[in-house]
Amino acid sequence: MSYDDLDRILKAIESRNFTNCNMEEVEKVKKMIKAKHKTQKLPVFLCENCGLSDQVERLIENES
């Protein structure tokens, strides 16, 4: 899966619009997000408001 594919899927998860998505890839990304705590490394820098991660993670938690 390319970074472009990953970005597209994360945006689809955020908007809950999976029209142009392969649902197997969507489920794979959801599993990756849920498992991120297992491989999470210490941040090199702090970046506020720079991505979808918190919002996407909350959406996935709410769907479970």
PQR file of N, CA, C, O and H, with PARSE charges and radii, in Angstrom:
ATOM      1  N   MET A   1       0.856  -1.169   0.000 -0.4000 1.5000
ATOM      2  CA  MET A   1       0.000   0.000   0.000 -0.0000 2.0000
ATOM      3  C   MET A   1       0.905   1.237   0.000  0.5500 1.7000
ATOM      4  O   MET A   1       1.816   1.350   0.821 -0.5500 1.4000
ATOM      5  N   SER A   2       0.651   2.133  -0.901 -0.4000 1.5000
ATOM      6  CA  SER A   2       1.458   3.352  -0.993 -0.0000 2.0000
ATOM      7  C   SER A   2       0.986   4.388   0.030  0.5500 1.7000
ATOM      8  O   SER A   2      -0.094   4.272   0.611 -0.5500 1.4000
ATOM      9  H   SER A   2      -0.088   2.041  -1.567  0.4000 1.0000
ATOM     10  N   TYR A   3       1.823   5.396   0.229 -0.4000 1.5000
ATOM     11  CA  TYR A   3       1.424   6.485   1.132 -0.0000 2.0000
ATOM     12  C   TYR A   3       0.207   7.230   0.581  0.5500 1.7000
ATOM     13  O   TYR A   3      -0.633   7.701   1.348 -0.5500 1.4000
ATOM     14  H   TYR A   3       2.700   5.490  -0.243  0.4000 1.0000
ATOM     15  N   ASP A   4       0.113   7.335  -0.726 -0.4000 1.5000
ATOM     16  CA  ASP A   4      -1.066   7.976  -1.327 -0.0000 2.0000
ATOM     17  C   ASP A   4      -2.326   7.184  -1.010  0.5500 1.7000
ATOM     18  O   ASP A   4      -3.365   7.758  -0.684 -0.5500 1.4000
ATOM     19  H   ASP A   4       0.795   6.952  -1.349  0.4000 1.0000
ATOM     20  N   ASP A   5      -2.225   5.845  -1.110 -0.4000 1.5000
ATOM     21  CA  ASP A   5      -3.366   4.993  -0.764 -0.0000 2.0000
ATOM     22  C   ASP A   5      -3.738   5.158   0.708  0.5500 1.7000
ATOM     23  O   ASP A   5      -4.913   5.264   1.060 -0.5500 1.4000
ATOM     24  H   ASP A   5      -1.381   5.379  -1.376  0.4000 1.0000
ATOM     25  N   LEU A   6      -2.720   5.177   1.551 -0.4000 1.5000
ATOM     26  CA  LEU A   6      -2.953   5.336   2.981 -0.0000 2.0000
ATOM     27  C   LEU A   6      -3.626   6.676   3.279  0.5500 1.7000
ATOM     28  O   LEU A   6      -4.568   6.732   4.069 -0.5500 1.4000
ATOM     29  H   LEU A   6      -1.766   5.091   1.265  0.4000 1.0000
ATOM     30  N   ASP A   7      -3.153   7.741   2.661 -0.4000 1.5000
ATOM     31  CA  ASP A   7      -3.772   9.063   2.852 -0.0000 2.0000
ATOM     32  C   ASP A   7      -5.224   9.060   2.401  0.5500 1.7000
ATOM     33  O   ASP A   7      -6.092   9.609   3.080 -0.5500 1.4000
ATOM     34  H   ASP A   7      -2.387   7.695   2.020  0.4000 1.0000
ATOM     35  N   ARG A   8      -5.487   8.441   1.257 -0.4000 1.5000
ATOM     36  CA  ARG A   8      -6.849   8.380   0.721 -0.0000 2.0000
ATOM     37  C   ARG A   8      -7.756   7.622   1.682  0.5500 1.7000
ATOM     38  O   ARG A   8      -8.889   8.037   1.925 -0.5500 1.4000
ATOM     39  H   ARG A   8      -4.782   7.995   0.706  0.4000 1.0000
ATOM     40  N   ILE A   9      -7.268   6.521   2.226 -0.4000 1.5000
ATOM     41  CA  ILE A   9      -8.077   5.709   3.142 -0.0000 2.0000
ATOM     42  C   ILE A   9      -8.311   6.442   4.458  0.5500 1.7000
ATOM     43  O   ILE A   9      -9.414   6.397   5.002 -0.5500 1.4000
ATOM     44  H   ILE A   9      -6.348   6.183   2.028  0.4000 1.0000
ATOM     45  N   LEU A  10      -7.286   7.117   4.976 -0.4000 1.5000
ATOM     46  CA  LEU A  10      -7.470   7.890   6.206 -0.0000 2.0000
ATOM     47  C   LEU A  10      -8.504   8.989   6.021  0.5500 1.7000
ATOM     48  O   LEU A  10      -9.319   9.234   6.910 -0.5500 1.4000
ATOM     49  H   LEU A  10      -6.390   7.153   4.534  0.4000 1.0000
ATOM     50  N   LYS A  11      -8.477   9.644   4.883 -0.4000 1.5000
ATOM     51  CA  LYS A  11      -9.480  10.683   4.603 -0.0000 2.0000
ATOM     52  C   LYS A  11     -10.866  10.065   4.473  0.5500 1.7000
ATOM     53  O   LYS A  11     -11.851  10.657   4.914 -0.5500 1.4000
ATOM     54  H   LYS A  11      -7.815   9.445   4.160  0.4000 1.0000
ATOM     55  N   ALA A  12     -10.953   8.879   3.872 -0.4000 1.5000
ATOM     56  CA  ALA A  12     -12.240   8.196   3.747 -0.0000 2.0000
ATOM     57  C   ALA A  12     -12.783   7.810   5.120  0.5500 1.7000
ATOM     58  O   ALA A  12     -13.979   7.945   5.380 -0.5500 1.4000
ATOM     59  H   ALA A  12     -10.153   8.397   3.513  0.4000 1.0000
ATOM     60  N   ILE A  13     -11.906   7.332   5.994 -0.4000 1.5000
ATOM     61  CA  ILE A  13     -12.329   6.982   7.354 -0.0000 2.0000
ATOM     62  C   ILE A  13     -12.836   8.222   8.077  0.5500 1.7000
ATOM     63  O   ILE A  13     -13.858   8.183   8.761 -0.5500 1.4000
ATOM     64  H   ILE A  13     -10.935   7.223   5.783  0.4000 1.0000
ATOM     65  N   GLU A  14     -12.112   9.313   7.919 -0.4000 1.5000
ATOM     66  CA  GLU A  14     -12.516  10.559   8.578 -0.0000 2.0000
ATOM     67  C   GLU A  14     -13.877  11.039   8.082  0.5500 1.7000
ATOM     68  O   GLU A  14     -14.712  11.472   8.876 -0.5500 1.4000
ATOM     69  H   GLU A  14     -11.281   9.345   7.363  0.4000 1.0000
ATOM     70  N   SER A  15     -14.101  10.962   6.780 -0.4000 1.5000
ATOM     71  CA  SER A  15     -15.358  11.454   6.206 -0.0000 2.0000
ATOM     72  C   SER A  15     -16.460  10.393   6.189  0.5500 1.7000
ATOM     73  O   SER A  15     -17.623  10.688   5.911 -0.5500 1.4000
ATOM     74  H   SER A  15     -13.423  10.609   6.135  0.4000 1.0000
ATOM     75  N   ARG A  16     -16.065   9.141   6.497 -0.4000 1.5000
ATOM     76  CA  ARG A  16     -16.999   8.005   6.456 -0.0000 2.0000
ATOM     77  C   ARG A  16     -17.593   7.800   5.067  0.5500 1.7000
ATOM     78  O   ARG A  16     -18.730   7.348   4.928 -0.5500 1.4000
ATOM     79  H   ARG A  16     -15.120   8.901   6.723  0.4000 1.0000
ATOM     80  N   ASN A  17     -16.823   8.132   4.054 -0.4000 1.5000
ATOM     81  CA  ASN A  17     -17.245   7.951   2.666 -0.0000 2.0000
ATOM     82  C   ASN A  17     -16.263   6.974   2.017  0.5500 1.7000
ATOM     83  O   ASN A  17     -15.137   7.344   1.686 -0.5500 1.4000
ATOM     84  H   ASN A  17     -15.900   8.500   4.168  0.4000 1.0000
ATOM     85  N   PHE A  18     -16.696   5.732   1.839 -0.4000 1.5000
ATOM     86  CA  PHE A  18     -15.826   4.677   1.340 -0.0000 2.0000
ATOM     87  C   PHE A  18     -16.126   4.316  -0.116  0.5500 1.7000
ATOM     88  O   PHE A  18     -15.824   3.207  -0.555 -0.5500 1.4000
ATOM     89  H   PHE A  18     -17.611   5.432   2.108  0.4000 1.0000
ATOM     90  N   THR A  19     -16.710   5.235  -0.852 -0.4000 1.5000
ATOM     91  CA  THR A  19     -17.145   4.986  -2.220 -0.0000 2.0000
ATOM     92  C   THR A  19     -16.031   4.443  -3.107  0.5500 1.7000
ATOM     93  O   THR A  19     -16.248   3.480  -3.843 -0.5500 1.4000
ATOM     94  H   THR A  19     -16.956   6.136  -0.495  0.4000 1.0000
ATOM     95  N   ASN A  20     -14.859   5.034  -3.053 -0.4000 1.5000
ATOM     96  CA  ASN A  20     -13.764   4.634  -3.942 -0.0000 2.0000
ATOM     97  C   ASN A  20     -12.684   3.854  -3.211  0.5500 1.7000
ATOM     98  O   ASN A  20     -11.512   3.926  -3.580 -0.5500 1.4000
ATOM     99  H   ASN A  20     -14.683   5.817  -2.456  0.4000 1.0000
ATOM    100  N   CYS A  21     -13.066   3.111  -2.180 -0.4000 1.5000
ATOM    101  CA  CYS A  21     -12.074   2.407  -1.368 -0.0000 2.0000
ATOM    102  C   CYS A  21     -12.272   0.902  -1.430  0.5500 1.7000
ATOM    103  O   CYS A  21     -13.392   0.399  -1.527 -0.5500 1.4000
ATOM    104  H   CYS A  21     -14.018   3.053  -1.880  0.4000 1.0000
ATOM    105  N   ASN A  22     -11.161   0.212  -1.371 -0.4000 1.5000
ATOM    106  CA  ASN A  22     -11.170  -1.229  -1.217 -0.0000 2.0000
ATOM    107  C   ASN A  22     -11.373  -1.484   0.279  0.5500 1.7000
ATOM    108  O   ASN A  22     -10.538  -1.088   1.093 -0.5500 1.4000
ATOM    109  H   ASN A  22     -10.252   0.621  -1.292  0.4000 1.0000
ATOM    110  N   MET A  23     -12.467  -2.136   0.641 -0.4000 1.5000
ATOM    111  CA  MET A  23     -12.797  -2.305   2.056 -0.0000 2.0000
ATOM    112  C   MET A  23     -11.792  -3.191   2.788  0.5500 1.7000
ATOM    113  O   MET A  23     -11.635  -3.064   4.003 -0.5500 1.4000
ATOM    114  H   MET A  23     -13.145  -2.457  -0.020  0.4000 1.0000
ATOM    115  N   GLU A  24     -11.114  -4.080   2.078 -0.4000 1.5000
ATOM    116  CA  GLU A  24     -10.062  -4.872   2.721 -0.0000 2.0000
ATOM    117  C   GLU A  24      -8.923  -3.961   3.165  0.5500 1.7000
ATOM    118  O   GLU A  24      -8.366  -4.139   4.248 -0.5500 1.4000
ATOM    119  H   GLU A  24     -11.242  -4.183   1.092  0.4000 1.0000
ATOM    120  N   GLU A  25      -8.579  -2.989   2.330 -0.4000 1.5000
ATOM    121  CA  GLU A  25      -7.531  -2.032   2.696 -0.0000 2.0000
ATOM    122  C   GLU A  25      -7.983  -1.143   3.839  0.5500 1.7000
ATOM    123  O   GLU A  25      -7.191  -0.818   4.724 -0.5500 1.4000
ATOM    124  H   GLU A  25      -9.031  -2.844   1.450  0.4000 1.0000
ATOM    125  N   VAL A  26      -9.246  -0.747   3.830 -0.4000 1.5000
ATOM    126  CA  VAL A  26      -9.785   0.079   4.921 -0.0000 2.0000
ATOM    127  C   VAL A  26      -9.669  -0.675   6.241  0.5500 1.7000
ATOM    128  O   VAL A  26      -9.228  -0.108   7.240 -0.5500 1.4000
ATOM    129  H   VAL A  26      -9.889  -1.011   3.112  0.4000 1.0000
ATOM    130  N   GLU A  27     -10.058  -1.934   6.253 -0.4000 1.5000
ATOM    131  CA  GLU A  27      -9.967  -2.733   7.479 -0.0000 2.0000
ATOM    132  C   GLU A  27      -8.516  -2.901   7.915  0.5500 1.7000
ATOM    133  O   GLU A  27      -8.222  -2.891   9.110 -0.5500 1.4000
ATOM    134  H   GLU A  27     -10.416  -2.395   5.441  0.4000 1.0000
ATOM    135  N   LYS A  28      -7.608  -3.054   6.955 -0.4000 1.5000
ATOM    136  CA  LYS A  28      -6.192  -3.184   7.282 -0.0000 2.0000
ATOM    137  C   LYS A  28      -5.677  -1.915   7.966  0.5500 1.7000
ATOM    138  O   LYS A  28      -4.934  -1.988   8.944 -0.5500 1.4000
ATOM    139  H   LYS A  28      -7.847  -3.062   5.984  0.4000 1.0000
ATOM    140  N   VAL A  29      -6.078  -0.754   7.444 -0.4000 1.5000
ATOM    141  CA  VAL A  29      -5.650   0.519   8.031 -0.0000 2.0000
ATOM    142  C   VAL A  29      -6.247   0.686   9.421  0.5500 1.7000
ATOM    143  O   VAL A  29      -5.567   1.161  10.331 -0.5500 1.4000
ATOM    144  H   VAL A  29      -6.682  -0.694   6.650  0.4000 1.0000
ATOM    145  N   LYS A  30      -7.498   0.305   9.598 -0.4000 1.5000
ATOM    146  CA  LYS A  30      -8.125   0.386  10.923 -0.0000 2.0000
ATOM    147  C   LYS A  30      -7.373  -0.474  11.932  0.5500 1.7000
ATOM    148  O   LYS A  30      -7.163  -0.059  13.071 -0.5500 1.4000
ATOM    149  H   LYS A  30      -8.051  -0.081   8.860  0.4000 1.0000
ATOM    150  N   LYS A  31      -6.968  -1.673  11.515 -0.4000 1.5000
ATOM    151  CA  LYS A  31      -6.200  -2.547  12.403 -0.0000 2.0000
ATOM    152  C   LYS A  31      -4.849  -1.931  12.729  0.5500 1.7000
ATOM    153  O   LYS A  31      -4.368  -2.028  13.858 -0.5500 1.4000
ATOM    154  H   LYS A  31      -7.138  -2.011  10.590  0.4000 1.0000
ATOM    155  N   MET A  32      -4.236  -1.293  11.728 -0.4000 1.5000
ATOM    156  CA  MET A  32      -2.949  -0.631  11.958 -0.0000 2.0000
ATOM    157  C   MET A  32      -3.097   0.481  12.987  0.5500 1.7000
ATOM    158  O   MET A  32      -2.242   0.641  13.858 -0.5500 1.4000
ATOM    159  H   MET A  32      -4.626  -1.214  10.811  0.4000 1.0000
ATOM    160  N   ILE A  33      -4.173   1.246  12.893 -0.4000 1.5000
ATOM    161  CA  ILE A  33      -4.406   2.350  13.830 -0.0000 2.0000
ATOM    162  C   ILE A  33      -4.633   1.802  15.232  0.5500 1.7000
ATOM    163  O   ILE A  33      -4.092   2.331  16.203 -0.5500 1.4000
ATOM    164  H   ILE A  33      -4.868   1.115  12.186  0.4000 1.0000
ATOM    165  N   LYS A  34      -5.427   0.748  15.340 -0.4000 1.5000
ATOM    166  CA  LYS A  34      -5.697   0.164  16.660 -0.0000 2.0000
ATOM    167  C   LYS A  34      -4.435  -0.419  17.279  0.5500 1.7000
ATOM    168  O   LYS A  34      -4.290  -0.413  18.502 -0.5500 1.4000
ATOM    169  H   LYS A  34      -5.866   0.318  14.551  0.4000 1.0000
ATOM    170  N   ALA A  35      -3.524  -0.922  16.458 -0.4000 1.5000
ATOM    171  CA  ALA A  35      -2.311  -1.571  16.958 -0.0000 2.0000
ATOM    172  C   ALA A  35      -1.139  -0.610  17.105  0.5500 1.7000
ATOM    173  O   ALA A  35      -0.044  -1.032  17.478 -0.5500 1.4000
ATOM    174  H   ALA A  35      -3.643  -0.927  15.465  0.4000 1.0000
ATOM    175  N   LYS A  36      -1.342   0.657  16.825 -0.4000 1.5000
ATOM    176  CA  LYS A  36      -0.215   1.594  16.815 -0.0000 2.0000
ATOM    177  C   LYS A  36       0.497   1.677  18.162  0.5500 1.7000
ATOM    178  O   LYS A  36       1.699   1.939  18.201 -0.5500 1.4000
ATOM    179  H   LYS A  36      -2.231   1.001  16.522  0.4000 1.0000
ATOM    180  N   HIS A  37      -0.215   1.462  19.260 -0.4000 1.5000
ATOM    181  CA  HIS A  37       0.414   1.545  20.577 -0.0000 2.0000
ATOM    182  C   HIS A  37       1.478   0.469  20.770  0.5500 1.7000
ATOM    183  O   HIS A  37       2.367   0.623  21.608 -0.5500 1.4000
ATOM    184  H   HIS A  37      -1.192   1.249  19.228  0.4000 1.0000
ATOM    185  N   LYS A  38       1.397  -0.617  20.004 -0.4000 1.5000
ATOM    186  CA  LYS A  38       2.365  -1.701  20.140 -0.0000 2.0000
ATOM    187  C   LYS A  38       3.718  -1.348  19.525  0.5500 1.7000
ATOM    188  O   LYS A  38       4.752  -1.877  19.935 -0.5500 1.4000
ATOM    189  H   LYS A  38       0.674  -0.742  19.324  0.4000 1.0000
ATOM    190  N   THR A  39       3.704  -0.469  18.556 -0.4000 1.5000
ATOM    191  CA  THR A  39       4.942  -0.134  17.852 -0.0000 2.0000
ATOM    192  C   THR A  39       5.305   1.337  17.974  0.5500 1.7000
ATOM    193  O   THR A  39       6.268   1.794  17.359 -0.5500 1.4000
ATOM    194  H   THR A  39       2.865  -0.040  18.223  0.4000 1.0000
ATOM    195  N   GLN A  40       4.549   2.074  18.756 -0.4000 1.5000
ATOM    196  CA  GLN A  40       4.752   3.513  18.856 -0.0000 2.0000
ATOM    197  C   GLN A  40       6.112   3.834  19.479  0.5500 1.7000
ATOM    198  O   GLN A  40       6.475   3.290  20.521 -0.5500 1.4000
ATOM    199  H   GLN A  40       3.767   1.703  19.256  0.4000 1.0000
ATOM    200  N   LYS A  41       6.843   4.711  18.834 -0.4000 1.5000
ATOM    201  CA  LYS A  41       8.135   5.158  19.324 -0.0000 2.0000
ATOM    202  C   LYS A  41       7.988   6.554  19.902  0.5500 1.7000
ATOM    203  O   LYS A  41       6.994   7.240  19.663 -0.5500 1.4000
ATOM    204  H   LYS A  41       6.548   5.153  17.987  0.4000 1.0000
ATOM    205  N   LEU A  42       8.973   6.955  20.651 -0.4000 1.5000
ATOM    206  CA  LEU A  42       8.941   8.299  21.202 -0.0000 2.0000
ATOM    207  C   LEU A  42       8.997   9.322  20.077  0.5500 1.7000
ATOM    208  O   LEU A  42       9.759   9.150  19.125 -0.5500 1.4000
ATOM    209  H   LEU A  42       9.780   6.397  20.845  0.4000 1.0000
ATOM    210  N   PRO A  43       8.211  10.372  20.169 -0.5600 1.5000
ATOM    211  CA  PRO A  43       8.220  11.385  19.105  0.2800 2.0000
ATOM    212  C   PRO A  43       9.542  12.144  19.077  0.5500 1.7000
ATOM    213  O   PRO A  43      10.149  12.417  20.113 -0.5500 1.4000
ATOM    214  N   VAL A  44       9.965  12.473  17.866 -0.4000 1.5000
ATOM    215  CA  VAL A  44      11.180  13.249  17.691 -0.0000 2.0000
ATOM    216  C   VAL A  44      10.868  14.722  17.926  0.5500 1.7000
ATOM    217  O   VAL A  44      11.713  15.472  18.415 -0.5500 1.4000
ATOM    218  H   VAL A  44       9.472  12.251  17.025  0.4000 1.0000
ATOM    219  N   PHE A  45       9.660  15.128  17.580 -0.4000 1.5000
ATOM    220  CA  PHE A  45       9.236  16.507  17.780 -0.0000 2.0000
ATOM    221  C   PHE A  45       7.739  16.517  18.029  0.5500 1.7000
ATOM    222  O   PHE A  45       7.045  15.550  17.716 -0.5500 1.4000
ATOM    223  H   PHE A  45       8.974  14.518  17.184  0.4000 1.0000
ATOM    224  N   LEU A  46       7.253  17.585  18.578 -0.4000 1.5000
ATOM    225  CA  LEU A  46       5.828  17.743  18.841 -0.0000 2.0000
ATOM    226  C   LEU A  46       5.219  18.555  17.711  0.5500 1.7000
ATOM    227  O   LEU A  46       5.705  19.634  17.372 -0.5500 1.4000
ATOM    228  H   LEU A  46       7.816  18.370  18.833  0.4000 1.0000
ATOM    229  N   CYS A  47       4.172  18.034  17.143 -0.4000 1.5000
ATOM    230  CA  CYS A  47       3.497  18.727  16.042 -0.0000 2.0000
ATOM    231  C   CYS A  47       2.017  18.823  16.394  0.5500 1.7000
ATOM    232  O   CYS A  47       1.324  17.808  16.451 -0.5500 1.4000
ATOM    233  H   CYS A  47       3.777  17.157  17.419  0.4000 1.0000
ATOM    234  N   GLU A  48       1.546  20.003  16.624 -0.4000 1.5000
ATOM    235  CA  GLU A  48       0.143  20.199  16.960 -0.0000 2.0000
ATOM    236  C   GLU A  48      -0.658  20.472  15.688  0.5500 1.7000
ATOM    237  O   GLU A  48      -0.199  21.178  14.790 -0.5500 1.4000
ATOM    238  H   GLU A  48       2.109  20.828  16.578  0.4000 1.0000
ATOM    239  N   ASN A  49      -1.849  19.909  15.626 -0.4000 1.5000
ATOM    240  CA  ASN A  49      -2.773  20.122  14.506 -0.0000 2.0000
ATOM    241  C   ASN A  49      -2.141  19.782  13.159  0.5500 1.7000
ATOM    242  O   ASN A  49      -2.301  20.523  12.190 -0.5500 1.4000
ATOM    243  H   ASN A  49      -2.222  19.335  16.356  0.4000 1.0000
ATOM    244  N   CYS A  50      -1.422  18.662  13.100 -0.4000 1.5000
ATOM    245  CA  CYS A  50      -0.750  18.364  11.836 -0.0000 2.0000
ATOM    246  C   CYS A  50      -1.260  17.089  11.189  0.5500 1.7000
ATOM    247  O   CYS A  50      -0.583  16.549  10.314 -0.5500 1.4000
ATOM    248  H   CYS A  50      -1.292  18.060  13.887  0.4000 1.0000
ATOM    249  N   GLY A  51      -2.407  16.592  11.571 -0.4000 1.5000
ATOM    250  CA  GLY A  51      -2.857  15.382  10.906 -0.0000 2.0000
ATOM    251  C   GLY A  51      -4.208  14.914  11.369  0.5500 1.7000
ATOM    252  O   GLY A  51      -4.906  15.588  12.126 -0.5500 1.4000
ATOM    253  H   GLY A  51      -2.958  17.030  12.281  0.4000 1.0000
ATOM    254  N   LEU A  52      -4.558  13.741  10.893 -0.4000 1.5000
ATOM    255  CA  LEU A  52      -5.849  13.157  11.169 -0.0000 2.0000
ATOM    256  C   LEU A  52      -5.827  12.185  12.337  0.5500 1.7000
ATOM    257  O   LEU A  52      -6.880  11.712  12.765 -0.5500 1.4000
ATOM    258  H   LEU A  52      -3.991  13.193  10.278  0.4000 1.0000
ATOM    259  N   SER A  53      -4.643  11.880  12.861 -0.4000 1.5000
ATOM    260  CA  SER A  53      -4.500  10.733  13.752 -0.0000 2.0000
ATOM    261  C   SER A  53      -5.479  10.724  14.921  0.5500 1.7000
ATOM    262  O   SER A  53      -6.154   9.714  15.120 -0.5500 1.4000
ATOM    263  H   SER A  53      -3.787  12.264  12.514  0.4000 1.0000
ATOM    264  N   ASP A  54      -5.587  11.776  15.688 -0.4000 1.5000
ATOM    265  CA  ASP A  54      -6.480  11.772  16.844 -0.0000 2.0000
ATOM    266  C   ASP A  54      -7.933  11.633  16.422  0.5500 1.7000
ATOM    267  O   ASP A  54      -8.690  10.863  17.014 -0.5500 1.4000
ATOM    268  H   ASP A  54      -5.038  12.596  15.526  0.4000 1.0000
ATOM    269  N   GLN A  55      -8.315  12.372  15.408 -0.4000 1.5000
ATOM    270  CA  GLN A  55      -9.701  12.342  14.953 -0.0000 2.0000
ATOM    271  C   GLN A  55     -10.038  10.983  14.342  0.5500 1.7000
ATOM    272  O   GLN A  55     -11.106  10.432  14.611 -0.5500 1.4000
ATOM    273  H   GLN A  55      -7.701  12.998  14.927  0.4000 1.0000
ATOM    274  N   VAL A  56      -9.151  10.446  13.536 -0.4000 1.5000
ATOM    275  CA  VAL A  56      -9.383   9.142  12.919 -0.0000 2.0000
ATOM    276  C   VAL A  56      -9.446   8.064  13.988  0.5500 1.7000
ATOM    277  O   VAL A  56     -10.296   7.175  13.930 -0.5500 1.4000
ATOM    278  H   VAL A  56      -8.284  10.894  13.318  0.4000 1.0000
ATOM    279  N   GLU A  57      -8.557   8.139  14.955 -0.4000 1.5000
ATOM    280  CA  GLU A  57      -8.551   7.144  16.027 -0.0000 2.0000
ATOM    281  C   GLU A  57      -9.863   7.176  16.804  0.5500 1.7000
ATOM    282  O   GLU A  57     -10.403   6.122  17.140 -0.5500 1.4000
ATOM    283  H   GLU A  57      -7.867   8.860  15.003  0.4000 1.0000
ATOM    284  N   ARG A  58     -10.381   8.363  17.093 -0.4000 1.5000
ATOM    285  CA  ARG A  58     -11.664   8.466  17.802 -0.0000 2.0000
ATOM    286  C   ARG A  58     -12.798   7.880  16.962  0.5500 1.7000
ATOM    287  O   ARG A  58     -13.671   7.194  17.494 -0.5500 1.4000
ATOM    288  H   ARG A  58      -9.943   9.219  16.819  0.4000 1.0000
ATOM    289  N   LEU A  59     -12.789   8.147  15.651 -0.4000 1.5000
ATOM    290  CA  LEU A  59     -13.828   7.603  14.790 -0.0000 2.0000
ATOM    291  C   LEU A  59     -13.816   6.083  14.797  0.5500 1.7000
ATOM    292  O   LEU A  59     -14.869   5.447  14.848 -0.5500 1.4000
ATOM    293  H   LEU A  59     -12.080   8.705  15.220  0.4000 1.0000
ATOM    294  N   ILE A  60     -12.640   5.510  14.746 -0.4000 1.5000
ATOM    295  CA  ILE A  60     -12.534   4.047  14.741 -0.0000 2.0000
ATOM    296  C   ILE A  60     -12.975   3.471  16.080  0.5500 1.7000
ATOM    297  O   ILE A  60     -13.663   2.451  16.122 -0.5500 1.4000
ATOM    298  H   ILE A  60     -11.785   6.027  14.705  0.4000 1.0000
ATOM    299  N   GLU A  61     -12.582   4.119  17.175 -0.4000 1.5000
ATOM    300  CA  GLU A  61     -13.002   3.648  18.493 -0.0000 2.0000
ATOM    301  C   GLU A  61     -14.527   3.698  18.618  0.5500 1.7000
ATOM    302  O   GLU A  61     -15.131   2.813  19.224 -0.5500 1.4000
ATOM    303  H   GLU A  61     -12.024   4.948  17.141  0.4000 1.0000
ATOM    304  N   ASN A  62     -15.140   4.726  18.048 -0.4000 1.5000
ATOM    305  CA  ASN A  62     -16.598   4.866  18.136 -0.0000 2.0000
ATOM    306  C   ASN A  62     -17.320   3.826  17.279  0.5500 1.7000
ATOM    307  O   ASN A  62     -18.455   3.459  17.582 -0.5500 1.4000
ATOM    308  H   ASN A  62     -14.649   5.445  17.556  0.4000 1.0000
ATOM    309  N   GLU A  63     -16.671   3.344  16.208 -0.4000 1.5000
ATOM    310  CA  GLU A  63     -17.292   2.351  15.342 -0.0000 2.0000
ATOM    311  C   GLU A  63     -17.218   0.963  15.942  0.5500 1.7000
ATOM    312  O   GLU A  63     -18.019   0.096  15.592 -0.5500 1.4000
ATOM    313  H   GLU A  63     -15.749   3.642  15.962  0.4000 1.0000
ATOM    314  N   SER A  64     -16.274   0.735  16.840 -0.4000 1.5000
ATOM    315  CA  SER A  64     -16.068  -0.620  17.418 -0.0000 2.0000
ATOM    316  C   SER A  64     -17.129  -0.948  18.441  0.5500 1.7000
ATOM    317  O   SER A  64     -17.112  -2.034  19.021 -0.5500 1.4000
ATOM    318  H   SER A  64     -15.624   1.439  17.125  0.4000 1.0000
TER
END
